[in-house]
């Protein structure tokens, strides 16, 4: 796991998550711009996955469990698109809040992935 990519994913997921929750609480229904915010997070996660696979192929291993790390990473990639599907099925302000919470969930999963990879907490 690369630290700058972890910090980027963590910061972006917190920023997007809080912004979407706030947008939902003030009454914004999901739209293309809000979905693009979440899509940018998925792109960063896909880059993180590609780097992690590359590192694993050259022999890098997680301190705790490499399999568990990749399990967290795959689920973190799947959560935001799942929330977008839900948001598009039911377009109201609460769908935007759910999209925000999905990004915040990714932030928590990023912290857990750091713990799994390095065997220590980031903060």
N, C-alpha and C positions, 0 to 999 in steps of 0.2 A: 504494500500500500504506500502510495506516494503522499507525503504530507501536504504539499501545496494543493493537490487535487482533492484530498480529504477536506481541507479548509475551504476550498471553493465550493464543494458540494454541500458542506455543512452550512456555510454562510448563505448560499443561494437558497437552500431549502428553508432556512429560518426566515429569510427576507420574503420569499414568495409565500410561504405559509402564513405569516402574520399579515401580509398584504391581502391575501385572498380571504382570510377570516374577517378582517376589517371591512373589505369590500362587500362581503356577504352580509355582515351585520348592519351595514348602512343601506342594504336593500338591492345590491347589484346582482342580477341574475347572470349565470355564466354566459360569456360571449367569446368571440374569437381571440381577443387580446388576452383575456384571463387564461384561456386554454393554452395560448402560446407561451405564457409565463411558465406554466407547468411543463410544457413540452421542452423548454430550455433546460429544465432540471433533469428531464429524462435523457437529454443529449449528454449532459455532464456525467450522468450515471453510466451511460453506455461507454463513454470514453474511459471512465474509471474501471469498468468491467474489462475493456480491451487491454488496458495497462496491467490489470491484475492477472489476466490470463497470460499475458506476455511474461510477467514476472514469475508466474508459476511454471511456465514452460522452461525458463532458464534455471529453475531450481529454488526460487524463493518460496518459503513456506510460512504459514501463520504460526505464531507461538502456541496458540491453543488448538485450533483445528482449521485446516485449510478448507475442508468440506463445509464446515459450519459457516465460514466466512463467505464462501460462494453462495451458500443458501440464503444468507442475509442479503447479499448483493442482488441476487435474482429477484427476491421478493421486493426489495426496494425499487427495482426497475419496474415491476408489475403494478405496484400500488397506485402511482399517479394516473396511468392510463385507465385503470379500473375506476378511479373516482371520476374521470372525465366521461366515461361511458355512463355512469350513474347520473352525472350532471346533465348530460344531453338527453337522457330519458325523462328526467324530471327537472325542468328549467325553472327554478325559483331561487330565492336568496340562500336557502339552506344548502342547496347544491354547491354554491360557491364556498360556503363555510366548510363543507365536507372536502372539497378540493384543497382548501387551505390546511385542514387537519391531515390530509394525506401527505402534503409536503412536510408538515411538522413531524409526522411519523417517520418520514425518510431521514429527518435530522437526527432523531433518536436512534434510528438504525445505523446511521453513520458513526455515531459515538460507540455503539456496540461493536461495529466492525473494527474500529480502531482498537478496542479492548481485545478482540479476538486475534487480530494480526500481531499486535505488539505485546500483549499480555499485561498491559497497564492502562490506566485511564489517561485521557488527554489533558484534562484540567486538574 
